[in-house]
Amino acid sequence: MVKYILLYTGGGMPDTPEEGAKVMQAWRNWMGSLGEGLSDGGNPFGNVKSIASDGSVSDGTAGVRNTGYSVLNADSLDAAVAMAKGCPHLQSGGQITVYETMEM
């Protein structure tokens, strides 16, 4: 099995505590459905700083603002993509980029 990083961008926040509870349940359901395919449920991202090649540091991202991540175990990139398609992040208008990790 290979590890795949799901990198989340965009998406919205629930408007009410009730909606928030439904969203959290959807995440728990999705993660539970992945079984051993879920390596790390991940977390949302908070504050961010960027470091340039010259060592200078600035507030904010060096590109598109990512909002969180998860790590999956899968037999192929296509299998990881199929697993990611059920992610609740997509229901909030977000996008997911799936990266295959390479063992070094």
C-alpha positions as CSV (number, residue, x, y, z in Angstrom):
1,M,0.0,0.0,0.0
2,V,1.1,3.5,-0.8
3,K,0.2,6.6,1.2
4,Y,-1.7,9.4,-0.5
5,I,-2.1,12.9,0.8
6,L,-5.5,14.6,0.3
7,L,-4.9,18.3,0.3
8,Y,-8.1,20.4,0.8
9,T,-8.7,23.8,-0.6
10,G,-11.7,26.1,-0.4
11,G,-14.9,25.0,1.1
12,G,-17.3,26.7,3.5
13,M,-18.1,26.7,7.2
14,P,-21.5,25.7,8.6
15,D,-23.8,28.6,9.5
16,T,-25.3,27.1,12.6
17,P,-24.2,24.7,15.4
18,E,-26.8,22.2,14.1
19,E,-25.3,22.3,10.6
20,G,-21.8,22.0,12.2
21,A,-23.0,18.8,14.0
22,K,-24.2,17.4,10.7
23,V,-21.0,18.2,8.9
24,M,-18.9,16.6,11.7
25,Q,-21.1,13.5,11.6
26,A,-20.6,13.3,7.8
27,W,-16.8,13.4,8.4
28,R,-17.0,10.7,11.0
29,N,-19.1,8.5,8.7
30,W,-16.8,9.0,5.7
31,M,-13.6,8.3,7.8
32,G,-15.3,5.3,9.3
33,S,-16.2,3.9,5.9
34,L,-12.5,4.0,4.9
35,G,-11.4,1.5,7.5
36,E,-7.7,0.7,7.2
37,G,-7.6,3.0,4.2
38,L,-7.5,5.9,6.5
39,S,-3.9,6.4,7.7
40,D,-4.4,9.9,9.3
41,G,-7.7,11.7,9.5
42,G,-5.7,15.0,9.4
43,N,-6.7,18.4,10.5
44,P,-7.8,21.8,9.2
45,F,-5.0,24.3,8.8
46,G,-4.7,27.5,10.9
47,N,-2.3,30.4,10.6
48,V,0.3,30.3,7.8
49,K,3.7,31.8,7.0
50,S,5.8,31.3,3.8
51,I,9.5,31.0,3.5
52,A,11.2,32.1,0.3
53,S,14.3,30.6,-1.2
54,D,16.3,33.5,0.2
55,G,15.1,32.7,3.7
56,S,12.7,35.7,4.0
57,V,9.5,34.9,5.8
58,S,6.1,36.5,5.1
59,D,2.6,36.1,6.4
60,G,0.2,34.1,4.2
61,T,0.7,31.4,1.6
62,A,3.2,31.2,-1.3
63,G,0.3,30.1,-3.5
64,V,-3.3,28.8,-3.1
65,R,-4.5,28.6,0.5
66,N,-4.9,25.0,1.6
67,T,-7.4,24.4,4.3
68,G,-6.5,20.9,5.6
69,Y,-5.3,17.4,4.8
70,S,-5.9,13.7,5.3
71,V,-3.7,10.7,4.6
72,L,-5.0,7.5,2.9
73,N,-3.5,4.1,2.2
74,A,-4.5,2.8,-1.2
75,D,-3.2,0.4,-3.9
76,S,-3.2,3.1,-6.6
77,L,-3.8,6.8,-7.3
78,D,-7.1,5.9,-8.9
79,A,-8.2,4.0,-5.8
80,A,-7.2,6.9,-3.6
81,V,-9.2,9.3,-5.8
82,A,-12.3,7.0,-5.6
83,M,-12.0,7.0,-1.8
84,A,-11.6,10.8,-1.8
85,K,-14.8,11.3,-3.9
86,G,-16.8,10.5,-0.8
87,C,-15.2,13.2,1.3
88,P,-17.6,15.8,2.9
89,H,-15.2,18.6,2.0
90,L,-16.6,18.4,-1.5
91,Q,-20.1,19.0,-0.3
92,S,-19.1,22.4,1.1
93,G,-17.8,23.6,-2.2
94,G,-14.2,22.6,-1.6
95,Q,-11.7,20.9,-3.8
96,I,-9.3,18.0,-3.1
97,T,-5.9,17.4,-4.7
98,V,-4.7,13.8,-4.2
99,Y,-0.9,13.4,-4.1
100,E,0.9,10.0,-4.2
101,T,3.8,9.9,-1.8
102,M,7.1,8.4,-2.9
103,E,9.2,6.3,-0.6
104,M,12.8,7.6,-0.4
